[in-house]
């Protein structure tokens, strides 16, 4: 099953996610949405992308029900965000010589994280990295370019996903 995300404007930091006849509010990048994603711009990329896998914190929760491949996050799991490094936009083991995001965060944002297949086949340096569907902040503040959902909503969305699922982030209406 596929996901559709709609926004009201290019600079919107919230949107609506649709899947299987259900509708969920979601947070988006602090810079809105874009057709021309760049590393660090805080924007969510418009387009259709495969959903690669679920990575989750087994120390904080049981594995959520999903048809996606699932992997447990460990304290040494990172994601390379250094556009000058060969591991750019890939999951890595920490410590790592490049700039990386530690996936086992102190907050709960990455407790359940769906890896969105953005800029990964092939990876283009500087085009953006670490685009995920993950938990939204309690304050409902924007993401750094990802799609954020409330925990209960993400649990429901995961139940619909299979290895063939995609997410389509639509441009705002003209």
N, C-alpha and C positions, 0 to 999 in steps of 0.2 A: 504494500500500500504506500502511496506517496503523500507527501506533506506539501501544502501550499501555505506560504506566508505572504500576507498583504499588509501594506502600509498606506498611510494617507498622504505622505509627502516625502521628498528626498531627504529631509532632515528629521523625519520622525524617529523617535527612539523607542517607540512601542508599536506593536503590530498585532495582527490576529493570525493564529495558526489554525489551519483546517486539516483534519484527517478523519476518514471514516464517518463522515456526517457530523462530527463533533467540532466544536470551536473553542479555542483556548487563547486567552490574552498572552502576549509574549513581550519581552524586552529585546531591543536591538542595539546596535552600536551607538556610542555617544555621538558619532558624526553622521548618523542616519544610514542610508543605503546608497550604494554606488554601483555603476557599471565599470569603473576603473579603480579597483582596489589597490592600495599601496600599503606596505608594511607601516604600522604605527598610526594610520589615519583614523582608527576608531570607527570605521565604517563596515557595515555588513554587506557582503557582495551579492548583487542581484544575479540570478541565474539558476540553473538546475544542476544539482550535484548529488552524487551517490552518498549514501550513508554507510560508512565503512565498518564501524564496530561500536560497541558499548564498552567503555572502561569505567569501573566503579570501585568504590571504597568498601571492601569486604569487612574492614574493621569497624565500619559505621552502619552497614546494612547488609541484608541478604541480597543475593543476585536478583535484580528485577526480572520479571517475566518479559522476554523478548525473543524474536526470531533472529536478531542480529548476532553475529559472533560477539562473545563477551570475554573480557579479560579483567583480572583484578589489578587495581593500581597498587603499586608498592612504593615505599618511601623513596626509592631511587628512580622513579618514573618521572621523566621530564619531557618537554617539547621544545625543540630548537627554534628560536625566533631570530637567529643571527643570519641575515641575508648573505653575509660574506662566507659562511661556513658550508661545507659540503652536506651537512646534515640538516640544512634549513628545511623547516616545515615537516619534520619527522619526529616520531617518538624516539627518545634517547634514554640512556641510562646516566644518572647523575652519580658523582660529579662529572661534568662535561666541560671541555675547554671553551665552548661558545656560550652566548647569552641564551638561557633556557628558562622556560616557565616550569616551576615545580608543580607537578600535578596533584600531589597530596597536600593541598593547601590547608591552612589552619581554619579558614571559613569552610562553608559547605558547597561552594559553587561547583566544584568538580566531583562531588560525591557520586554523581551519575553524569557521565559525559558521553555524548554520541559524537564520534569523529565524522565531520562533514568532509567529503572528498573534494575540497576546494584547493586549487593550486598544488595538486599532488601527482598529476599524471599528464605531462611532466611538471616538476617543480620549477618555477621561474623565480629567480632571486629577486626579492623586493616586492613581489606581487601580493604578499600577505601570507600569514601563517596562523596556525592554531585557531582555525575557525571551527567552533563546536556548537552543539546544542547541549546546554547544561542548565543547572539550577539558577533561577533568578535570585538576586539579592532580596532580602526581606523588605528593604526600602524601595524596591522596584526601580532602582536606578539602572541606567544603561550599561551595556556590556562594552567590551573593547572591540567588538565586531561580530560577536557570536549571537545566537538566539537563546534567550533565557526563559525558562518556564517555572511555574510553581511546582513543588515536589510532587504533589498528587497528580497534577496535569502531565508531568513528564512520565510518571509511572504508567498512566493510561496510554499515552502516545507510544511508549515502548512496546506495549502489547500488540500493536498493529504492525510493527516493523519487521521486515525480512531482509535477507541479503540483497534483494533486488529493489529495495525501497530507495526513493530519491526525495530530496527536498527542493522545492522551487520557491525562490525568494523573488517575488514579482516587483517590477518597478511600480511606482505610484501611478494612479490613474492620471491620464493626460488632462 
